[in-house]
């Protein structure tokens, strides 16, 4: 098997590209960040300083033209949501495996067409659902799979922030093609996690609200899922939460698991850390969650966060040595839930899938 590094072209060097993808790609054995596409001069300068071995290209036309010379093995689309489908389609049509940051698309129909094209062309297509590798979510998954909680009756999950003023970012634009708002930005993670744990959703109820002055899209939302196995998932996502609730509260027939605070990998990446650092993803005991059964409370060590496992798995998949870490069809199923949530909020009724 060829052991030379796989060359990766990264489209976009905003928060997604610079904070998440570039550090994870560049520290994954077997991958090489070969090119970064950004037209912004400041971002080009930052990319050049952080990744001096990568070619800096002004646009995707330059990337497609340079692909043979660069020997590209993978394209990563980390640009604004509205560009995900056209750029990923271009990559698939060129026969280049592609990773798309979440959400895959603005609509499930667009995502399904792209997934079908990738299947038809035999091209790898995956979606960057990095929060499957949050340490707290890994811990919840272990507790659920081990049966320690018994039968899970209700899964509560929150991704809340306190940002009472609009920032002017594109995620706050009201055009549906932007796939903005907290439902698509944060809910895409929460819905994916719920579906991973408990399988397909059969019923969706949602309350999507725009609370901040001038808000054009939802910034304070709630989604309730009834899964095929009867489990109920209650998901909160907000930019207007002055008091943050538990990150997870999982109620089972044998007890409950509760944990507060977000996984620390994003903050570490923003500060310049990488998975190559000692104790990467490790959470201090004072921030562990707990198993609770009435008055009995027992600390539960949080498993380390492992964002690096996504790209490590992808490298194996590209070499034909393992499955794709996140299937495109998973993202399409999540998009169907997000669309059902929008319909539910508009009508005030639950939607059956």
C-alpha positions in Angstrom: 0.0 0.0 0.0 1.3 3.5 -0.9 2.4 5.2 2.3 3.0 8.6 0.9 0.9 11.4 2.4 -2.5 12.1 0.9 -2.7 15.7 -0.4 -5.6 17.8 0.8 -7.0 21.1 -0.7 -8.9 23.2 1.8 -11.5 25.7 0.5 -12.1 28.5 3.0 -9.9 29.9 5.8 -12.5 31.4 8.1 -13.2 29.9 11.5 -14.1 26.5 10.1 -11.0 26.3 7.9 -8.5 28.0 10.1 -9.6 26.8 13.5 -10.9 23.3 12.8 -9.9 21.8 9.5 -6.3 23.1 8.9 -4.9 22.1 12.3 -6.6 18.7 12.3 -5.5 17.9 8.7 -1.9 19.0 9.3 -1.5 16.9 12.4 -3.1 13.7 11.1 -0.5 11.1 10.1 -0.9 10.3 6.4 -2.4 13.6 5.4 -0.7 16.8 4.0 -2.3 20.2 3.7 -1.3 20.9 0.1 -3.4 24.0 -0.7 -5.6 26.6 1.0 -8.1 28.6 -1.0 -9.0 32.1 0.2 -9.3 35.5 -1.5 -8.9 37.5 1.8 -5.4 39.0 2.1 -5.4 38.8 5.9 -6.4 35.2 5.9 -3.9 34.4 3.2 -1.2 35.9 5.4 -2.3 33.8 8.4 -2.5 30.7 6.3 1.0 31.3 5.0 2.4 31.7 8.5 0.6 28.7 10.0 1.1 26.3 7.0 4.1 27.4 5.0 4.1 24.2 2.9 0.6 24.8 1.5 0.0 26.5 -1.8 -2.2 29.6 -1.4 -4.8 30.0 -4.1 -7.2 32.9 -4.7 -10.3 30.9 -5.8 -11.6 27.4 -6.5 -11.0 27.8 -10.3 -7.3 27.9 -9.4 -7.7 24.9 -7.2 -9.3 22.8 -9.9 -6.7 23.9 -12.4 -3.8 23.1 -10.0 -5.3 19.7 -8.8 -3.2 17.5 -11.1 0.0 19.3 -10.3 -0.7 19.3 -6.6 -1.7 15.6 -6.8 -4.9 16.3 -4.8 -6.5 13.3 -3.1 -9.2 15.2 -1.1 -11.0 18.5 -1.2 -12.4 19.9 2.1 -15.2 22.5 1.7 -15.1 24.8 4.7 -16.7 27.9 3.0 -20.1 29.5 3.8 -23.1 27.1 3.8 -24.6 28.4 0.5 -21.4 27.3 -1.4 -21.3 23.8 0.0 -23.4 22.1 -2.7 -21.9 23.8 -5.8 -18.3 23.4 -4.6 -18.8 19.8 -3.5 -20.6 19.0 -6.8 -17.7 20.4 -8.8 -15.3 18.2 -6.8 -17.3 15.1 -7.3 -17.6 15.8 -11.0 -13.8 16.1 -11.1 -13.5 12.7 -9.4 -12.1 14.2 -6.2 -13.1 12.8 -2.8 -14.7 15.6 -0.8 -15.5 16.5 2.9 -18.2 19.1 3.4 -18.5 21.0 6.7 -21.9 20.7 8.3 -24.6 21.4 7.3 -24.1 19.5 4.0 -26.8 21.6 2.3 -29.7 24.0 2.9 -32.2 21.3 1.9 -32.4 17.5 2.1 -33.2 17.4 -1.6 -29.9 19.1 -2.5 -28.0 16.8 -0.1 -29.7 13.7 -1.6 -28.8 14.8 -5.1 -25.2 15.3 -4.2 -25.0 12.0 -2.3 -26.6 10.2 -5.3 -24.0 11.8 -7.7 -21.2 10.7 -5.5 -22.5 7.1 -5.4 -22.9 7.2 -9.2 -19.4 8.4 -9.7 -17.9 6.2 -7.0 -16.4 9.2 -5.2 -16.1 9.4 -1.4 -18.3 12.1 0.1 -18.3 12.7 3.9 -19.6 15.4 6.2 -17.6 16.9 9.1 -19.7 16.1 12.1 -16.9 16.7 14.5 -19.0 16.7 17.6 -19.5 13.0 17.4 -16.0 13.1 18.9 -16.7 15.5 21.8 -15.6 13.9 25.0 -18.9 14.4 26.7 -20.8 12.9 23.8 -18.4 9.9 23.7 -19.2 9.4 27.4 -22.9 9.5 26.8 -22.6 7.1 24.0 -20.6 4.7 26.2 -23.1 4.9 29.0 -26.0 4.3 26.6 -24.3 1.4 24.8 -23.2 -0.2 28.0 -26.8 -0.3 29.4 -25.7 1.5 32.6 -28.6 4.0 32.3 -31.1 1.2 31.5 -33.6 2.2 28.9 -33.2 5.8 28.0 -36.6 7.6 28.2 -35.5 11.2 27.6 -32.3 12.6 26.1 -31.8 16.3 26.8 -29.1 18.1 24.9 -28.2 21.8 24.9 -25.9 24.0 22.8 -26.5 27.4 24.3 -24.6 30.7 24.2 -25.0 34.3 25.5 -24.6 36.6 22.5 -27.4 39.1 23.0 -26.3 41.4 20.1 -26.2 40.5 16.5 -22.7 40.2 15.0 -23.5 40.8 11.3 -22.1 37.4 10.3 -23.5 35.6 7.3 -25.1 33.0 9.6 -27.5 35.7 10.7 -28.8 36.4 7.2 -32.4 35.5 6.5 -32.1 34.1 3.0 -32.9 30.3 3.3 -30.1 29.6 0.9 -27.6 30.7 3.6 -28.8 27.9 5.9 -28.3 30.3 8.8 -29.7 30.5 12.3 -29.0 28.4 15.3 -31.1 25.4 14.0 -28.7 24.8 11.1 -25.6 26.1 13.0 -26.0 24.3 16.3 -29.0 22.1 15.8 -27.2 20.3 13.0 -24.8 18.9 15.7 -27.6 18.2 18.2 -29.8 16.4 15.8 -26.9 14.3 14.4 -25.9 13.2 17.9 -29.5 12.3 18.8 -29.9 10.2 15.6 -26.5 8.5 16.2 -27.6 7.5 19.7 -31.3 6.5 19.2 -31.8 6.0 15.5 -34.4 7.5 13.1 -36.9 10.2 14.3 -40.6 9.5 13.5 -42.0 12.7 14.9 -40.7 16.3 15.1 -42.0 19.3 17.0 -40.2 22.6 17.1 -40.3 26.2 18.4 -37.9 28.4 16.4 -37.8 32.0 17.5 -35.9 35.2 16.5 -35.4 37.0 19.8 -32.7 39.7 19.2 -33.6 43.0 17.8 -33.3 42.9 14.0 -32.8 39.1 13.9 -33.7 37.7 10.5 -33.4 34.1 11.4 -33.8 31.9 14.5 -31.5 32.5 17.5 -33.4 30.7 20.3 -34.9 27.3 19.4 -36.2 24.0 20.7 -36.7 20.7 18.9 -38.4 17.6 20.2 -37.9 14.3 18.5 -39.7 11.0 19.0 -37.5 8.2 17.8 -38.6 5.0 16.3 -37.6 3.1 19.5 -39.8 5.5 21.6 -37.0 7.5 23.1 -37.7 11.3 23.2 -34.9 13.8 22.5 -35.3 17.3 23.7 -32.8 19.7 22.0 -32.2 23.3 22.9 -30.0 25.7 20.8 -29.7 29.4 21.6 -27.6 32.5 21.2 -29.7 34.3 23.9 -29.3 32.1 27.0 -28.1 34.2 29.9 -27.9 31.1 32.0 -26.6 27.9 30.4 -28.4 24.6 31.2 -26.8 21.2 31.4 -25.0 20.2 28.2 -26.5 16.7 28.6 -29.1 15.3 30.9 -29.9 11.7 30.0 -32.8 10.1 32.0 -32.9 6.3 32.0 -34.7 3.5 33.9 -31.7 2.8 36.1 -30.5 6.4 36.6 -29.4 9.6 34.9 -26.3 11.2 33.6 -25.8 15.0 33.8 -22.9 17.1 32.7 -22.3 20.8 32.2 -20.1 22.9 29.9 -19.0 22.4 26.4 -16.2 20.1 25.2 -12.9 22.0 25.4 -11.4 21.0 22.0 -12.8 24.0 20.1 -11.4 26.5 22.7 -8.1 24.7 22.6 -8.0 24.9 18.8 -8.8 28.6 18.9 -5.9 29.1 21.2 -3.5 27.4 18.7 -3.5 23.9 20.3 -3.6 20.7 18.2 -4.2 17.0 18.9 -0.4 16.6 19.0 -0.4 18.4 22.4 -0.1 16.4 25.6 -3.4 15.7 27.3 -5.3 16.8 24.2 -9.1 16.5 24.8 -8.7 15.6 28.5 -11.3 17.1 30.9 -10.3 17.9 34.5 -12.1 15.9 37.2 -13.8 19.0 38.5 -15.6 19.2 35.1 -16.7 15.6 34.9 -20.4 14.7 34.7 -22.1 12.4 37.2 -24.3 9.4 37.4 -27.4 10.1 39.5 -30.1 7.9 41.0 -32.1 9.7 43.6 -29.7 10.9 46.4 -26.9 8.8 45.1 -24.4 10.8 43.0 -21.2 9.3 41.4 -18.7 11.2 39.3 -18.2 9.7 35.8 -14.8 10.4 34.1 -15.3 12.2 30.8 -13.7 10.3 28.0 -11.1 12.4 26.1 -12.3 14.4 23.2 -10.9 13.1 19.9 -11.6 15.3 16.9 -8.5 13.8 15.3 -10.3 10.5 14.9 -12.4 12.0 12.1 -9.5 12.7 9.8 -7.6 9.6 10.9 -10.7 7.5 9.9 -11.0 9.5 6.6 -7.4 8.8 5.7 -8.0 5.1 6.2 -11.2 5.2 4.1 -9.3 7.0 1.3 -6.8 4.2 1.3 -9.5 1.5 1.3 -8.7 0.5 4.8 -11.9 1.4 6.7 -15.4 2.9 6.5 -16.1 6.6 5.9 -16.3 8.2 9.4 -19.5 10.1 8.6 -21.7 9.0 5.7 -23.4 11.6 3.5 -26.7 9.9 4.0 -26.5 10.5 7.7 -26.4 14.3 7.0 -29.4 13.9 4.6 -31.4 12.3 7.3 -30.5 15.1 9.7 -31.5 17.7 7.1 -34.9 16.0 6.8 -35.3 16.5 10.6 -34.3 20.2 10.4 -36.8 20.8 7.6 -39.5 19.1 9.6 -38.6 21.3 12.5 -39.1 24.4 10.3 -42.5 23.1 9.1 -43.5 22.3 12.7 -42.6 25.8 13.9 -44.5 27.5 11.1 -47.7 25.4 11.7 -47.4 25.0 15.5 -48.0 21.2 15.0 -45.9 18.1 15.2 -44.6 16.7 11.8 -44.5 13.0 11.2 -41.6 11.7 9.0 
